[in-house]
Amino acid sequence: MNKAKIGVIGAGWWATEFHIPHLQKRDDVELVSVCKLEQDQLDFVKNKFGFEFASTDFNKMLDFSPLDGVVIASPHFAHFENAKASLQKGC
């Protein structure tokens, strides 16, 4: 079975306590990359959950590997920009 390659934009409470743990339990999902503005928190999340790639720039995250989709867990005001960029990259 091919796994859906997923990136996570934002790594606060919703991402680390809800989205990521639930997605890790799925057999059909591979969490590939994560983006968070704060480098120290980004490093912690990358290591805790085993992401292959992490960046403070969501465009670099989107360019890292072809993704099948993204979880947008950034602050609400950033959702439109994150969604638009993700869709333009084919996620």
C-alpha positions in Angstrom: 0.0 0.0 0.0 1.3 3.5 -0.9 1.4 5.8 2.1 0.2 9.4 1.7 3.2 11.7 2.3 2.1 14.5 4.7 3.7 17.7 5.8 2.7 19.6 8.9 2.6 23.4 8.9 2.7 24.6 12.5 3.8 22.6 15.5 1.9 24.0 18.5 -0.6 22.2 20.8 -3.0 21.1 18.1 -0.3 19.6 15.9 1.7 17.9 18.7 -1.1 16.8 20.9 -3.8 15.9 18.4 -2.9 15.8 14.6 0.6 14.3 14.7 -0.2 11.5 17.3 -3.4 10.5 15.5 -1.7 10.5 12.0 1.2 8.4 13.3 -1.3 5.6 14.2 -2.4 5.3 10.6 -0.9 2.7 8.4 -1.6 4.7 5.3 0.2 7.9 6.3 3.9 8.9 6.3 4.7 12.1 8.2 7.6 13.6 6.2 8.1 17.2 7.1 7.2 19.9 9.6 7.4 23.6 9.8 7.5 25.9 12.8 8.8 29.5 13.1 10.7 29.0 16.4 13.8 26.9 15.8 14.2 25.5 19.3 10.6 24.2 19.3 11.0 23.0 15.7 14.1 20.9 16.7 12.2 19.4 19.6 9.2 18.4 17.4 11.4 17.0 14.7 13.2 14.8 17.1 10.2 13.8 19.2 8.1 12.6 16.2 10.9 11.6 13.8 10.3 13.9 10.9 12.7 13.5 8.0 12.8 17.3 7.4 12.1 20.4 9.4 12.2 24.1 8.5 11.2 27.5 9.8 10.1 28.4 6.2 7.0 26.6 5.1 7.9 27.1 1.4 11.1 25.2 1.9 9.1 22.5 3.6 6.8 22.3 0.7 9.8 22.1 -1.7 11.6 19.4 0.2 9.7 16.4 -1.0 6.6 15.8 -3.1 3.7 15.8 -0.6 0.3 14.4 -1.0 -1.2 16.7 1.5 -0.5 19.0 4.5 -2.0 19.6 7.9 -2.3 23.3 8.5 -1.9 23.8 12.3 -0.5 27.3 12.1 -2.2 30.3 13.8 -5.6 31.2 12.1 -4.3 34.3 10.5 -1.8 32.3 8.5 -4.2 29.6 7.2 -5.0 31.3 3.9 -1.4 31.9 3.0 -0.4 28.3 4.0 -3.3 26.8 2.2 -2.8 28.8 -1.0 0.9 27.9 -1.2 0.2 24.3 -0.5 -2.4 24.1 -3.2 0.0 25.8 -5.7 2.5 23.1 -4.9 0.0 20.4 -5.6 -0.6 19.3 -2.0 
